Amino acid sequence: MAGNAGGMRLALARYLRSFVSSFIAFGQIWVYIPPVDERRTGPAEGPPPGHPERLCPEIPLSAAELAWGRQLLGTPGAES
C-alpha cells in the first residue's frame, strides 16, 4: 500500500500543478494590463476617449452638475 501512496501523491501534485496553470492562463486572458506607454503618468486632462462625458462635448453642464463641481473643488458658492 505504501507504493500506491507515492503514486497518489504524484498524481495529486500533477493535477494541482495543471489546475494552477489553468488559473494563470485564465487570468492572463481576462485581465488586461495595458502596456506602459498607454498608462497615464501625469495629471489627467479629462476623461479618456470614449468615456460618456466625452461623447457630447457640445451639451453644457446643468446647474446641478456645476454645483457638484463647485462642491467637490471647494470653490465659493458651493453651499447653494
Beta strands, then each sheet from edge to edge (+ up, - down):
end
